[in-house]
Amino acid sequence: MSATSLRSPLHLSHFTASSCLGHGNSATHQALLARRSGLAPCSFDDANLATWTGTVEGVDDQVLPPHLSEYNCRNNRLARLGLEQDGFAQAVREAAQRHGAHRIGVLLGTSTSGIYETELAYRRRDPVTGALPPGLVYHGSHNPYSLAGFVRACLGLTGPAASISSACSSSGKVFASAWRMMQAGLIDAAVVGGVDSFCLTTLCGFGSLDVLSSEPCRPFAADRSGISIGEGAAFILLERMPAQVPAGAIVLRGVGESSDAHHMSSPHPEGLGAQLAMRQAMAMAGVAAGEIDYVNLHGTATPANDTAEGRAVATLFGDNAVACSSTKGATGHTLGAAGGIEAVIGALALQHGMAWAGVNTQTRDENIRVDYLLENRAQPVDLVLSNSFGFGGSNCSLLLGRVD
């Protein structure tokens, strides 16, 4: 797919995000305005971890309809909660009437899908044979495709569907997949985004890597000490640009993808892969670095990741040249859902003319030469770059814009 072929933006006709900040766009916006974090001491299951997490309220109150019972797991319950916010599910059903249910793709990111259901099943193994309980439906829970299959069925769609699992870049990369499918003429619209929910594999796994902060995470802070895990769901309906573009429409103008191939869990120290992803997103849109108004950083609050991303941003934009922040101090790191949630946060920045503050960070790391915001900054915002970088150097940058 050439850069030239991507000059036609895609319309984010509807979008929604739910996280520890609350359900839907209004709750998210109000929390960001108030610089409020949704993080709290970890209380998930029996995870005995001295860390803070971002829990979505009401997930286990969700009850799936009988015809979708095979998909019952915490991740899909969170997905259903997210789909019902901001009129999103209804908007997709209306789009299906315009395009045809078979012409709308479902492309979603997740890192662990419904693995928690398998963790619970292992506690109920047969004491003699070790067999897992018959109630475990692997394809409707643990299997990564479970998320895309559930959302497709829940919305009554029949077009192509896939889950992408590339660690923390998962729900950023789905935008590129949708764009390619539209360019190929396979679909006319796509439901993209991602969902990740808590499981013991994630929490204890990151704990074993010694990267969990014992306090709410502080991205780009001089005293940052690690990540705070969150969970969340984000959904975006991508469509071709309508003949009559509404004023203030939010559009996807570019996507950049790259691979560091540097280390299984550490980024390239100079952020070379991050630079490539950002450069590609801007090249696809035909814009220069100086035109970007706000960068939503990946910003996990680990020493290595923030330093590498900061060097990449400073190299591309110049020292302290563009407003930027990580919103993970507010939401926690939602892993496979991070790209989608932060795309929605970027869209809210475009809608409301606001570059968001980095919550929890008190003192910036002066060795990272970026204009990291400690207070919300009201300013014209026409172009937002949103970064998502995953284990193994899997990088994705989204360039979002606003149509006047």
N, C-alpha and C positions, 0 to 999 in steps of 0.2 A: 504494500500500500504506500504510494508515494506521498510526499509532503503536499504536493499540489492537490491531490485528490481529497485532502482533508481540509481544504480552505472553506468548505461549506459547513457552517456550524450545525450542531444538533440542539434541539430545543429541550430544556428540562421543563416539560410542561407541568409536571407535578412532582413534588418531593416531600419527604418526611423523615424525621429521625427521632428515635427514642433511646434514651440512655439513663444513666444515674441522675442526669439533670432534669428528667421528667419525660412525659409522653408527648411527642409531637413538637412542631416547630415553635409554637408560642412559648411553651415551657422552656425549650432550649434557648430561645432568644432572650427571654427574661432573665434566665440564669447567667447568660453571657454578659448581659448589660449590668447585672448586679455583681459581676466578678465572683460568682458563687461556685464553689466546688461541690460535686456530689459524692466525693469520696468519704468513706467511713472505715473504721477498723474491720478487718476481715472476719466474717462470721459464717462463711459458706460451709455447709456440711460439717465434717470433722477435720477440716484443714486447720492444723495447729500452726499458723504462720503469723509472725509478728509483722503484719503489713496492712496496708489500706487498699480497699477495693471499691469499685463503682458498681453497685447493684441496681438493676432495673426493678422497680416496685411492681408487684402484681403479676409477675410472669406465671407463677404456679396457680394463679386463680383462673387462668385461661383454660377453657374446656373446648377441645376440638369436636366438631360435629361428627356424628357416627360414621359417615362415609369417608372421613379422613382419619379414622382411629389408628390405622397402621402407621401413621406419621407421628404418633404421640411421643414427644420427648421435649425436654426443656428448651432446646434450640428452636424447635418449630412452634412451641407455645409463644416464645419471644417473637418469632416471625409474625405470628398471627396478631399479637398485640400491636406490633409496628404497622402492619398493613391496614389496621382499622383507624389509624390516626390521620388527621388532615384530609379526610375524604379520599384517601389514596386508592383504596380498593375500588370504590365506585368510579373514580376517574379512569382506572384501567378498564373496567367493564364498558364504560362509554367509548374508550378508544378501540376496544374490540369490535364494537358496532361499526365504527368508522373504517377500520382496517381489515377486520376479519380476525377471529381468535387465532387462526393458524399463521397470521402474519406478524404476531407479536412474540418476540423471544423473551426468555427468562434466563438471565445471566447473573449469577450471584456469587459472592465471595464468602468463604468461611474457612477457619483454620481447623477446628475440631468437630464441627457439626454436632451430632447428637451422641458423642462418645460418653457423656455422663450416664446415658441409659445403660451402656455396657458396663461402666464402673459399678452401677447399682446391681446389675445382673450378676457380676462376679461375687457379690456378697451373698447371693442366693444359689450358688452352685450346689448341685447334689453332693452331699458329703461323702458318698461312696464312689460314684462314677466321675465326679467333677463336671458333669454336664451342666451347661447353662440352662436357666429356666426357659420353658417353651414360650413364655410371653415376650421374650426379646425378639423384636422385629428389626434385624440388622439393616435391611434396605430402607426402612422408614425412619431410622434414627442415626446410628453410627456412620453409615455410608455418607460421604460428603455430598453425593447427589441428592440425598434426602431433602436438603433445603430447597434446591431448585424444583424437585419433583413436587414437594408440598406446596410451594407458592404457585406453581403452574396449575395444580389441581384446585387450590383454594380460589384462584381467580378465574377458573374456567377457561384457561388458555390451552391452545394445542400446538403452538409453534415450537421452534427449537429451544431446548433448555439445557443448561450446563452449570455445574458448580466449579468455581476456580479456587484452588487452594495453594497459594504461593506465599504462605505465612502472612505477614502484616501488610503486604501490597495487594492482597487478594481482591478486595472490593474497590480498588483503584483500577486494576487491570480489566475488570469486567466492562468498563467504559470503552476500552480499546477493542475488546471482543465484539461488543455491540456495534461499534462504528464499522468494523470490518464486515460484519454480516450485512449491514445496511448498504455498504458500498458494493458488496457482491450481489445485492438484489434479493437476498434470502428472506429478509424481514423489512417491515416498514416502521416498526417501533420496538422498544425493548424495555422490560423491567430490569433495572440493574441496581446494585447496592450490595449489601451484605449483612449477615447476622452471625454473631458469636456470643455464646453464653458460657457461664462458668462451668468448669469441670475440674476434678482433682488433678487430672493429667497436666493441665495448663498451670494451675496454681502451684502444685508441688514441683512441676518441672522447672518453672522459672525460679522457684525457691532453691532448687538444687544447683542452679547456675549462679546463685548469690547475686542476683540483679534486682531483687525486690527491695524497695525502700521501706524502712520501718516507720516512715512518716508519709503524708501525702506528697506525691512526687513533685519535684521542682525543676521543670525543664530549663536548661540553659542557665541555671543558677550556679554561682561559684561553689556552693556547697551541695550540689545535687548528688544523690546517693543511690538512684535506681528508679525502677518503674513501679507504677501502681496499676494493677490489672483491672480493667472494666469489662462490661458486657453491653451490648446494644444492637440495635437494628436500624438500618437505613434503606429506604427504597426511593428510586428515582425513575420516572417514566421519561424515557428519551424518545423523541419523535423528530422527523424531518421538519425543517422550518416551514411554518404555515405561510400561505400567500400573504395574509395580513398579520404581521408580527406585532403582538401587543407591546405597548411601551413598557419598558422595564423588564422585558423577558430575560430570563437567565439562559445562557447558552454554553454548550461545551465547544470550545474553539480549538483545543489541541490536547493530545495525549502523548506522553513520552514514556518509553519502557527501555530498561537496560538491565544488564547483569554484571555485577562486579567480578564474579568468579575469583574472589579474593580469599574468603574464609567462610566456613560453615555458619558462624554466628557473629563475626565481627565485620564491620564495614571497612572498605578501603580507607586508610587513614586520611587521605586527601579528598575523600568523597568523589572519586572519579566517576563511578557509576551514577551517583546522584547528579553530578554535573551533566552527564550524557542525557539522563531522563529529562531534566529541566530544559536543556538546550533543544531537545527534540520536540517537546511540547510547544515551545515558543516558535520553532521553525515551522511546525505544521500550521500554526495560526498566522505565521508571517508577521510576528511582532518582535520588538527588541526588548532587551532586559529593562531598559529605562522606562518602558510603558507599563510595567507591572506595578500595581498599587499596594498589594499586600500578599505576603507569602505565609500560608498556613504550613508550618514546619512539621516534619514527622516528629521530631522532638520528644524522644522517649524518656529523657532525664538520666540516661546512663552517661558516664564520662566520655566513653569512646564514641557513641553514636552522635551526641550533640556536637562534639568537637569536629567530627568528620563532616556532618551536615553544615555546620557553621562555616567551615573552610570552603565547602562547595558553593554556598550562597555568596560568600564574600568574593570568591573568584569570579563568579558570573556577574554580580551586580555592583561590586565595589564595596569597600569598607563602609558599614553603617549607612547603606544607600537605599534600602527599601524596608518599609515597615514589615515586621514579621513577628510571629509568636507560635507557640505550640499550645493547643487547647486541651492537651492531655492532662494538664493539671486540674481541669474541670471535669472531664469525662473519664479519666483513666485511659489506659491503652486498651482499646477494644479489639486489638489484634486483627482478625480477618474482617471485622466490620469497620475498622478505623478509616479506610479510604472512603467508604460511603458516607459515614457520619461526618467526616471532615469536609467532604464535598458539599454536604448540606450546610454545614457551618460556613463554608466559603460562599455559598449562595445567599445565606442570610447576611453576610458582610456586604455583598453586592446590593441586596435589596435595601438595606438600611444605612448604607454609607458609613460603615464602621470597620476599623481594623481592631481585632479583638486583643485584649490583654492576655498575657500569660499568667494564669492564676497560680497562686502559692509562691511563685518566685519573688524573692525580696531583693536579692543582690545579684545582678548579672555577672556572668563570667567575663571579665574584661579581656580575657585572652581570645574570646570568640567575637570577631569584629562584625557583628550584625546589629541592626537597629531593633533590638528585642524589646517589645512593648510591655511595660509594667502597669500601664493604665490604658483603658479603651481610648482609641483615637478616632474621633469623628472627622471624616475626610471624604472627598470624592473617591469612590472605589468603582472602577470600570473593568479591571482585570485582576483576577486572583489566581495565584499558583498554589496548588495543594499537593504536598509531598507525602508519599507512602513508601516506606522502604522496609523490606523483610529479610529474614534470615537467608543466608546464602547469597546475599547481594542482589535480591530481586527487587528492582526499583521501579516506581511508577510516579509520574507527575501529571496532574490534570490542570489544564488552563481553562478557567471559567470566565465568562464575560457577561456584561449587561448591555442590552439593546436599548438605546434611547429613542 
